[in-house]
Amino acid sequence: MSIGAGIASQIGIAQEVTPGTPVTPSRFYEYDSETLSLKRKVMQGGGLRPDKTYDRASRRYVTQRDVQGDISLDFPTKGAGLLLANMLGSFATVATQLAATAAWRQVHVPGPFTGKALTIQKGVPRTDGTVEAYTYPGCKITTWQLDCAQSDLLKLKVSVDAMDELSTASTPAGLALGTASYSAAQGDFTFVQGALLSGGTPTTAAGVTTIAGGTPVAGVNSVSLMGSAPVNNSRFFLGSATKAEQIQNAYATITGSMVCEFTNRALYDQYRADGSAAISLTFTGPIIAAANAYTLQILMPVAFLEDGVSPTVGSADIVTQTIPFTGLDDGTNPPIQIIYITTDVAV
């Protein structure tokens, strides 16, 4: 983020009771950038008459208001449960205390999105020091991406579809700027804390999926994961310029990519045979208590490798492979599970 007036900006979110009815933000994030922006559909009345050669201002109408945009941030060791719930539809998830310590575990698996939405509010600083509130009711996370580049922090980008953009002076009026609060204990997950496994046998018991076995993927330079939950975001009905709740209208997807040095042919052989294997990506941070550390684990019990795995030689440098993959549903285990261990006692 550039140093200047922007350092006074803020992003806050809250789970809505009724999609489209804004609520005061309760969770705030240190973020890198955002692109939330209002788009309007403007209709201009025409009609021919002998004394006019330009369109008339009195016949200009706004017939739709729509909002999309992204929010990018370093994935935090605290407070991200609400984002995870809206990324996967895991609204039934609760935090479970681990062995009477300060560590609490959240297990997020896919669930339905209907009837669930966020309020997102941003504070935008003017050059005179005033921070103006822009509130976005009815927000759905339609895609998300986790990226960890070589020697970097774990990054999260969420793409948002919202019903409207409100300010304190708009009609209807938006909420006043929420009072931001942040945890002094919040940290980040880093490249050094990551581990990527392939293979093993997935088993789900008591609502938690684990992998027995699995082989560390050697020479990983970077890894990326992306999820999507497509929605119908054009539900504009007679009598309103704002859309109704966005309803999922296609299967959700899980994809990813890893860049590794070409150390052996195991991944190529899996690709050639169109075989599947579990993929587990884990970031383990500082110890909270006992043996429990801040943790983010993303597990896909069944993943297939896609075109592009074949190693190619482009220079005298070390040969690398860019390996795309797709997570699918095996009918037994959840297609994706995210375990988040933190000190948050609530999602």
C-alpha beads as a LAMMPS data file, in Angstrom:
LAMMPS data file: protein, C-alpha beads

347 atoms
346 bonds

1 atom types
1 bond types

-500.0 500.0 xlo xhi
-500.0 500.0 ylo yhi
-500.0 500.0 zlo zhi

Masses

1 110.0

Atoms # bond

1 1 1 0.000 0.000 0.000
2 1 1 1.325 3.432 -0.872
3 1 1 2.214 5.688 2.028
4 1 1 -0.137 8.658 2.053
5 1 1 -3.793 9.311 2.788
6 1 1 -4.537 5.625 2.062
7 1 1 -2.918 4.502 5.314
8 1 1 -6.087 5.625 7.130
9 1 1 -8.285 3.224 5.129
10 1 1 -10.038 0.219 6.607
11 1 1 -12.006 -2.905 5.608
12 1 1 -14.604 -4.492 7.866
13 1 1 -17.115 -7.309 7.395
14 1 1 -20.056 -8.899 9.194
15 1 1 -22.430 -11.796 8.488
16 1 1 -25.881 -10.563 7.532
17 1 1 -29.063 -11.991 9.035
18 1 1 -30.994 -11.256 5.824
19 1 1 -29.033 -11.025 2.558
20 1 1 -29.033 -7.427 1.403
21 1 1 -29.790 -5.891 4.809
22 1 1 -26.530 -4.299 6.008
23 1 1 -25.165 -4.836 9.495
24 1 1 -22.357 -3.059 11.331
25 1 1 -18.920 -4.590 10.640
26 1 1 -17.604 -6.761 13.458
27 1 1 -14.367 -8.107 11.911
28 1 1 -11.603 -5.934 10.473
29 1 1 -8.646 -6.921 8.310
30 1 1 -5.291 -5.438 7.486
31 1 1 -5.426 -5.518 3.692
32 1 1 -3.261 -4.680 0.678
33 1 1 -5.783 -3.379 -1.853
34 1 1 -9.425 -3.414 -2.908
35 1 1 -11.342 -2.699 -6.114
36 1 1 -14.986 -2.695 -4.961
37 1 1 -16.818 -0.370 -7.313
38 1 1 -20.362 0.572 -8.300
39 1 1 -21.465 -0.039 -11.880
40 1 1 -24.757 1.357 -13.168
41 1 1 -26.958 0.619 -16.157
42 1 1 -28.042 3.931 -17.618
43 1 1 -30.870 4.156 -20.149
44 1 1 -31.272 7.210 -22.347
45 1 1 -34.693 7.956 -23.761
46 1 1 -34.706 8.934 -27.421
47 1 1 -37.460 9.725 -29.847
48 1 1 -37.398 12.021 -32.832
49 1 1 -38.809 15.533 -32.862
50 1 1 -38.081 18.444 -35.170
51 1 1 -36.686 20.938 -32.656
52 1 1 -34.078 18.724 -30.893
53 1 1 -30.724 17.351 -32.110
54 1 1 -29.294 16.104 -28.751
55 1 1 -30.516 13.611 -26.165
56 1 1 -32.300 15.280 -23.282
57 1 1 -31.079 15.155 -19.677
58 1 1 -34.668 14.755 -18.491
59 1 1 -34.855 11.357 -20.212
60 1 1 -31.781 9.776 -18.571
61 1 1 -32.505 6.984 -16.070
62 1 1 -30.459 4.629 -13.865
63 1 1 -32.178 1.241 -14.105
64 1 1 -29.597 -1.015 -12.378
65 1 1 -26.933 -0.709 -9.702
66 1 1 -24.364 -3.474 -9.423
67 1 1 -21.074 -4.002 -7.584
68 1 1 -18.093 -6.293 -8.109
69 1 1 -14.493 -6.124 -6.974
70 1 1 -11.600 -7.837 -5.224
71 1 1 -10.001 -7.599 -1.804
72 1 1 -6.370 -8.710 -1.392
73 1 1 -4.637 -9.330 1.929
74 1 1 -2.005 -11.413 3.697
75 1 1 -3.779 -14.440 5.149
76 1 1 -3.935 -13.813 8.917
77 1 1 -3.309 -16.282 11.715
78 1 1 -6.378 -14.877 13.515
79 1 1 -9.824 -13.758 12.435
80 1 1 -10.104 -15.418 9.012
81 1 1 -12.835 -17.916 9.944
82 1 1 -15.634 -15.660 8.715
83 1 1 -13.945 -15.365 5.334
84 1 1 -13.430 -19.137 5.135
85 1 1 -17.116 -19.739 5.915
86 1 1 -18.161 -17.480 3.046
87 1 1 -15.551 -18.971 0.704
88 1 1 -16.780 -22.569 1.179
89 1 1 -20.325 -22.184 2.473
90 1 1 -19.239 -23.737 5.781
91 1 1 -21.708 -21.777 7.892
92 1 1 -22.310 -24.685 10.280
93 1 1 -18.665 -24.638 11.400
94 1 1 -17.957 -23.940 15.064
95 1 1 -14.656 -23.556 16.875
96 1 1 -13.627 -26.472 19.103
97 1 1 -11.170 -26.013 21.957
98 1 1 -8.125 -28.260 21.809
99 1 1 -7.186 -29.976 25.077
100 1 1 -8.293 -27.121 27.340
101 1 1 -5.662 -24.819 25.825
102 1 1 -5.888 -21.417 24.122
103 1 1 -5.951 -23.197 20.740
104 1 1 -9.289 -23.555 18.934
105 1 1 -9.857 -25.556 15.745
106 1 1 -12.274 -24.748 12.927
107 1 1 -13.073 -27.399 10.287
108 1 1 -14.495 -25.871 7.101
109 1 1 -16.125 -28.048 4.424
110 1 1 -18.399 -27.028 1.536
111 1 1 -22.030 -26.225 2.230
112 1 1 -24.953 -24.266 0.739
113 1 1 -24.655 -20.512 0.186
114 1 1 -28.346 -19.650 -0.187
115 1 1 -29.599 -17.276 2.490
116 1 1 -26.072 -16.235 3.469
117 1 1 -24.265 -13.002 2.630
118 1 1 -21.800 -10.517 4.075
119 1 1 -21.851 -6.807 4.649
120 1 1 -18.505 -5.344 3.621
121 1 1 -17.603 -1.776 4.512
122 1 1 -14.575 0.216 3.462
123 1 1 -13.316 3.484 4.840
124 1 1 -11.847 5.688 2.100
125 1 1 -9.668 8.610 3.280
126 1 1 -9.989 12.005 1.636
127 1 1 -6.981 14.301 1.426
128 1 1 -8.442 16.501 4.184
129 1 1 -8.268 13.575 6.630
130 1 1 -11.962 12.666 6.561
131 1 1 -12.587 8.940 6.143
132 1 1 -15.798 8.221 4.256
133 1 1 -17.752 4.990 4.667
134 1 1 -18.864 2.943 1.668
135 1 1 -21.049 -0.023 2.593
136 1 1 -21.772 -3.070 0.417
137 1 1 -24.782 -5.192 1.452
138 1 1 -25.531 -8.642 0.069
139 1 1 -21.925 -9.662 -0.640
140 1 1 -21.116 -13.133 -1.969
141 1 1 -17.557 -14.409 -2.421
142 1 1 -17.709 -15.835 -5.940
143 1 1 -14.034 -16.788 -6.291
144 1 1 -11.058 -16.947 -3.943
145 1 1 -7.366 -17.539 -4.463
146 1 1 -4.566 -18.476 -2.075
147 1 1 -1.036 -17.881 -3.356
148 1 1 2.337 -18.476 -1.783
149 1 1 5.242 -17.423 -3.958
150 1 1 8.862 -18.237 -3.223
151 1 1 10.005 -16.676 0.083
152 1 1 6.773 -14.662 0.366
153 1 1 3.758 -14.494 2.674
154 1 1 0.600 -16.497 2.027
155 1 1 -1.750 -14.181 0.112
156 1 1 -5.546 -14.304 -0.174
157 1 1 -7.655 -12.595 -2.827
158 1 1 -11.455 -12.781 -2.695
159 1 1 -13.693 -11.656 -5.549
160 1 1 -16.987 -10.210 -4.354
161 1 1 -20.401 -9.663 -5.917
162 1 1 -22.564 -7.218 -3.950
163 1 1 -26.097 -5.886 -4.250
164 1 1 -25.365 -2.166 -3.896
165 1 1 -22.891 0.516 -2.859
166 1 1 -24.143 2.866 -0.138
167 1 1 -22.623 5.985 1.388
168 1 1 -23.860 7.919 4.385
169 1 1 -25.365 10.451 1.940
170 1 1 -26.971 7.998 -0.511
171 1 1 -30.619 7.023 -0.702
172 1 1 -31.005 4.674 1.040
173 1 1 -28.238 5.787 3.385
174 1 1 -25.387 3.453 4.270
175 1 1 -24.065 2.729 7.731
176 1 1 -21.777 5.085 9.595
177 1 1 -18.109 4.121 9.545
178 1 1 -17.488 1.240 11.925
179 1 1 -14.861 1.566 14.646
180 1 1 -12.033 -0.693 13.533
181 1 1 -10.310 -2.981 16.019
182 1 1 -7.417 -5.359 15.388
183 1 1 -5.715 -8.112 17.342
184 1 1 -2.184 -7.272 18.430
185 1 1 -1.425 -11.011 18.334
186 1 1 -2.347 -11.406 14.650
187 1 1 0.417 -12.737 12.431
188 1 1 0.899 -14.200 8.968
189 1 1 1.696 -17.529 7.352
190 1 1 4.888 -17.672 5.293
191 1 1 6.554 -19.721 2.555
192 1 1 8.974 -21.139 5.132
193 1 1 6.058 -22.566 7.153
194 1 1 4.533 -24.430 4.186
195 1 1 4.507 -28.130 3.342
196 1 1 2.898 -29.810 0.322
197 1 1 2.025 -33.521 0.287
198 1 1 0.697 -35.704 -2.519
199 1 1 -0.910 -39.128 -2.207
200 1 1 -1.934 -41.111 0.828
201 1 1 -5.310 -42.513 1.853
202 1 1 -8.079 -40.094 2.879
203 1 1 -10.521 -41.044 5.628
204 1 1 -13.368 -39.033 7.116
205 1 1 -14.465 -39.728 10.685
206 1 1 -16.482 -37.559 13.075
207 1 1 -16.643 -34.837 10.428
208 1 1 -12.869 -34.519 9.982
209 1 1 -10.897 -35.800 6.999
210 1 1 -7.330 -37.012 7.502
211 1 1 -4.698 -38.443 5.172
212 1 1 -2.689 -41.556 6.072
213 1 1 0.643 -41.497 4.308
214 1 1 1.406 -39.031 1.554
215 1 1 4.715 -38.010 0.040
216 1 1 6.252 -34.531 0.324
217 1 1 6.446 -32.839 -3.069
218 1 1 10.105 -31.918 -3.561
219 1 1 11.497 -28.649 -4.840
220 1 1 8.307 -26.575 -4.663
221 1 1 8.912 -22.960 -5.752
222 1 1 5.326 -21.718 -5.418
223 1 1 1.775 -22.954 -4.987
224 1 1 -1.645 -21.524 -5.767
225 1 1 -5.204 -22.668 -4.989
226 1 1 -8.452 -21.242 -6.332
227 1 1 -12.102 -21.933 -5.551
228 1 1 -15.250 -20.665 -7.208
229 1 1 -18.973 -20.763 -6.497
230 1 1 -20.673 -19.288 -9.586
231 1 1 -23.889 -17.341 -8.974
232 1 1 -26.678 -15.815 -11.016
233 1 1 -26.017 -12.132 -10.335
234 1 1 -28.569 -10.727 -12.783
235 1 1 -31.707 -11.246 -10.696
236 1 1 -33.153 -7.788 -11.299
237 1 1 -36.924 -7.724 -10.985
238 1 1 -39.642 -5.253 -11.889
239 1 1 -39.776 -2.328 -9.482
240 1 1 -36.154 -2.395 -8.251
241 1 1 -32.763 -1.171 -9.476
242 1 1 -30.933 -3.579 -7.153
243 1 1 -30.634 -7.338 -7.596
244 1 1 -32.179 -10.029 -5.438
245 1 1 -29.943 -12.513 -3.617
246 1 1 -27.366 -14.081 -5.916
247 1 1 -28.125 -17.815 -6.168
248 1 1 -25.505 -20.438 -7.054
249 1 1 -26.145 -21.534 -10.646
250 1 1 -23.303 -23.966 -11.447
251 1 1 -21.073 -26.487 -9.702
252 1 1 -18.387 -25.051 -7.447
253 1 1 -14.801 -25.689 -8.562
254 1 1 -11.422 -26.216 -6.930
255 1 1 -8.273 -25.778 -8.982
256 1 1 -4.638 -25.054 -8.319
257 1 1 -1.101 -25.050 -9.586
258 1 1 2.341 -25.770 -8.230
259 1 1 5.718 -24.917 -9.693
260 1 1 8.459 -27.408 -8.799
261 1 1 11.878 -28.451 -9.918
262 1 1 11.893 -31.607 -12.060
263 1 1 13.244 -34.058 -9.473
264 1 1 11.543 -37.280 -10.636
265 1 1 8.815 -38.460 -12.994
266 1 1 6.175 -39.440 -10.417
267 1 1 3.874 -36.504 -11.137
268 1 1 4.268 -36.978 -14.885
269 1 1 3.361 -40.667 -14.555
270 1 1 0.262 -39.752 -12.542
271 1 1 -0.722 -37.241 -15.229
272 1 1 -0.077 -39.676 -18.090
273 1 1 -2.292 -42.329 -16.448
274 1 1 -4.900 -39.722 -15.439
275 1 1 -4.605 -41.030 -11.909
276 1 1 -5.839 -39.192 -8.866
277 1 1 -4.096 -38.450 -5.578
278 1 1 -4.823 -36.459 -2.466
279 1 1 -3.161 -33.055 -2.127
280 1 1 -2.531 -31.478 1.255
281 1 1 -1.090 -27.994 1.732
282 1 1 -0.275 -27.041 5.322
283 1 1 1.124 -23.858 6.867
284 1 1 2.265 -24.241 10.475
285 1 1 2.936 -21.082 12.453
286 1 1 4.074 -20.410 16.026
287 1 1 2.998 -22.645 18.901
288 1 1 -0.156 -21.509 20.722
289 1 1 -0.045 -24.035 23.560
290 1 1 1.206 -27.571 24.095
291 1 1 1.674 -29.118 20.633
292 1 1 -0.951 -26.913 18.995
293 1 1 0.304 -24.248 16.581
294 1 1 -1.390 -21.638 14.434
295 1 1 -2.288 -23.768 11.403
296 1 1 -3.939 -23.534 8.028
297 1 1 -4.389 -26.865 6.236
298 1 1 -6.108 -27.201 2.862
299 1 1 -6.891 -30.794 1.956
300 1 1 -8.257 -32.159 -1.331
301 1 1 -8.838 -35.928 -1.024
302 1 1 -9.020 -36.396 -4.809
303 1 1 -7.082 -34.296 -7.316
304 1 1 -6.276 -34.891 -10.981
305 1 1 -3.356 -33.300 -12.809
306 1 1 -4.130 -31.276 -15.947
307 1 1 -2.280 -30.520 -19.192
308 1 1 1.069 -28.817 -18.802
309 1 1 2.827 -31.351 -16.583
310 1 1 5.247 -32.530 -19.289
311 1 1 8.738 -31.184 -18.468
312 1 1 10.214 -28.872 -21.094
313 1 1 13.707 -27.407 -21.456
314 1 1 13.787 -23.700 -22.229
315 1 1 17.317 -22.745 -21.207
316 1 1 20.430 -23.989 -19.444
317 1 1 18.738 -23.402 -16.083
318 1 1 17.197 -26.056 -13.819
319 1 1 14.162 -27.683 -15.429
320 1 1 10.900 -26.872 -13.653
321 1 1 7.331 -28.098 -14.044
322 1 1 4.179 -26.023 -13.741
323 1 1 1.617 -28.549 -12.571
324 1 1 -2.064 -27.566 -12.695
325 1 1 -4.587 -29.699 -10.834
326 1 1 -8.317 -30.006 -10.231
327 1 1 -10.039 -31.209 -7.072
328 1 1 -13.136 -33.400 -7.531
329 1 1 -15.758 -35.057 -5.342
330 1 1 -15.129 -38.763 -4.637
331 1 1 -18.610 -39.237 -3.162
332 1 1 -17.243 -40.161 0.266
333 1 1 -15.036 -37.354 1.554
334 1 1 -15.624 -33.618 1.180
335 1 1 -14.014 -32.339 -2.037
336 1 1 -12.091 -29.784 0.027
337 1 1 -11.501 -29.284 3.738
338 1 1 -9.816 -26.317 5.386
339 1 1 -8.658 -26.654 8.984
340 1 1 -7.844 -23.400 10.754
341 1 1 -6.254 -23.536 14.211
342 1 1 -6.031 -20.212 15.980
343 1 1 -6.928 -18.555 19.278
344 1 1 -10.340 -17.395 18.013
345 1 1 -13.082 -18.906 20.177
346 1 1 -15.697 -18.185 17.482
347 1 1 -15.682 -18.432 13.716

Bonds

1 1 1 2
2 1 2 3
3 1 3 4
4 1 4 5
5 1 5 6
6 1 6 7
7 1 7 8
8 1 8 9
9 1 9 10
10 1 10 11
11 1 11 12
12 1 12 13
13 1 13 14
14 1 14 15
15 1 15 16
16 1 16 17
17 1 17 18
18 1 18 19
19 1 19 20
20 1 20 21
21 1 21 22
22 1 22 23
23 1 23 24
24 1 24 25
25 1 25 26
26 1 26 27
27 1 27 28
28 1 28 29
29 1 29 30
30 1 30 31
31 1 31 32
32 1 32 33
33 1 33 34
34 1 34 35
35 1 35 36
36 1 36 37
37 1 37 38
38 1 38 39
39 1 39 40
40 1 40 41
41 1 41 42
42 1 42 43
43 1 43 44
44 1 44 45
45 1 45 46
46 1 46 47
47 1 47 48
48 1 48 49
49 1 49 50
50 1 50 51
51 1 51 52
52 1 52 53
53 1 53 54
54 1 54 55
55 1 55 56
56 1 56 57
57 1 57 58
58 1 58 59
59 1 59 60
60 1 60 61
61 1 61 62
62 1 62 63
63 1 63 64
64 1 64 65
65 1 65 66
66 1 66 67
67 1 67 68
68 1 68 69
69 1 69 70
70 1 70 71
71 1 71 72
72 1 72 73
73 1 73 74
74 1 74 75
75 1 75 76
76 1 76 77
77 1 77 78
78 1 78 79
79 1 79 80
80 1 80 81
81 1 81 82
82 1 82 83
83 1 83 84
84 1 84 85
85 1 85 86
86 1 86 87
87 1 87 88
88 1 88 89
89 1 89 90
90 1 90 91
91 1 91 92
92 1 92 93
93 1 93 94
94 1 94 95
95 1 95 96
96 1 96 97
97 1 97 98
98 1 98 99
99 1 99 100
100 1 100 101
101 1 101 102
102 1 102 103
103 1 103 104
104 1 104 105
105 1 105 106
106 1 106 107
107 1 107 108
108 1 108 109
109 1 109 110
110 1 110 111
111 1 111 112
112 1 112 113
113 1 113 114
114 1 114 115
115 1 115 116
116 1 116 117
117 1 117 118
118 1 118 119
119 1 119 120
120 1 120 121
121 1 121 122
122 1 122 123
123 1 123 124
124 1 124 125
125 1 125 126
126 1 126 127
127 1 127 128
128 1 128 129
129 1 129 130
130 1 130 131
131 1 131 132
132 1 132 133
133 1 133 134
134 1 134 135
135 1 135 136
136 1 136 137
137 1 137 138
138 1 138 139
139 1 139 140
140 1 140 141
141 1 141 142
142 1 142 143
143 1 143 144
144 1 144 145
145 1 145 146
146 1 146 147
147 1 147 148
148 1 148 149
149 1 149 150
150 1 150 151
151 1 151 152
152 1 152 153
153 1 153 154
154 1 154 155
155 1 155 156
156 1 156 157
157 1 157 158
158 1 158 159
159 1 159 160
160 1 160 161
161 1 161 162
162 1 162 163
163 1 163 164
164 1 164 165
165 1 165 166
166 1 166 167
167 1 167 168
168 1 168 169
169 1 169 170
170 1 170 171
171 1 171 172
172 1 172 173
173 1 173 174
174 1 174 175
175 1 175 176
176 1 176 177
177 1 177 178
178 1 178 179
179 1 179 180
180 1 180 181
181 1 181 182
182 1 182 183
183 1 183 184
184 1 184 185
185 1 185 186
186 1 186 187
187 1 187 188
188 1 188 189
189 1 189 190
190 1 190 191
191 1 191 192
192 1 192 193
193 1 193 194
194 1 194 195
195 1 195 196
196 1 196 197
197 1 197 198
198 1 198 199
199 1 199 200
200 1 200 201
201 1 201 202
202 1 202 203
203 1 203 204
204 1 204 205
205 1 205 206
206 1 206 207
207 1 207 208
208 1 208 209
209 1 209 210
210 1 210 211
211 1 211 212
212 1 212 213
213 1 213 214
214 1 214 215
215 1 215 216
216 1 216 217
217 1 217 218
218 1 218 219
219 1 219 220
220 1 220 221
221 1 221 222
222 1 222 223
223 1 223 224
224 1 224 225
225 1 225 226
226 1 226 227
227 1 227 228
228 1 228 229
229 1 229 230
230 1 230 231
231 1 231 232
232 1 232 233
233 1 233 234
234 1 234 235
235 1 235 236
236 1 236 237
237 1 237 238
238 1 238 239
239 1 239 240
240 1 240 241
241 1 241 242
242 1 242 243
243 1 243 244
244 1 244 245
245 1 245 246
246 1 246 247
247 1 247 248
248 1 248 249
249 1 249 250
250 1 250 251
251 1 251 252
252 1 252 253
253 1 253 254
254 1 254 255
255 1 255 256
256 1 256 257
257 1 257 258
258 1 258 259
259 1 259 260
260 1 260 261
261 1 261 262
262 1 262 263
263 1 263 264
264 1 264 265
265 1 265 266
266 1 266 267
267 1 267 268
268 1 268 269
269 1 269 270
270 1 270 271
271 1 271 272
272 1 272 273
273 1 273 274
274 1 274 275
275 1 275 276
276 1 276 277
277 1 277 278
278 1 278 279
279 1 279 280
280 1 280 281
281 1 281 282
282 1 282 283
283 1 283 284
284 1 284 285
285 1 285 286
286 1 286 287
287 1 287 288
288 1 288 289
289 1 289 290
290 1 290 291
291 1 291 292
292 1 292 293
293 1 293 294
294 1 294 295
295 1 295 296
296 1 296 297
297 1 297 298
298 1 298 299
299 1 299 300
300 1 300 301
301 1 301 302
302 1 302 303
303 1 303 304
304 1 304 305
305 1 305 306
306 1 306 307
307 1 307 308
308 1 308 309
309 1 309 310
310 1 310 311
311 1 311 312
312 1 312 313
313 1 313 314
314 1 314 315
315 1 315 316
316 1 316 317
317 1 317 318
318 1 318 319
319 1 319 320
320 1 320 321
321 1 321 322
322 1 322 323
323 1 323 324
324 1 324 325
325 1 325 326
326 1 326 327
327 1 327 328
328 1 328 329
329 1 329 330
330 1 330 331
331 1 331 332
332 1 332 333
333 1 333 334
334 1 334 335
335 1 335 336
336 1 336 337
337 1 337 338
338 1 338 339
339 1 339 340
340 1 340 341
341 1 341 342
342 1 342 343
343 1 343 344
344 1 344 345
345 1 345 346
346 1 346 347
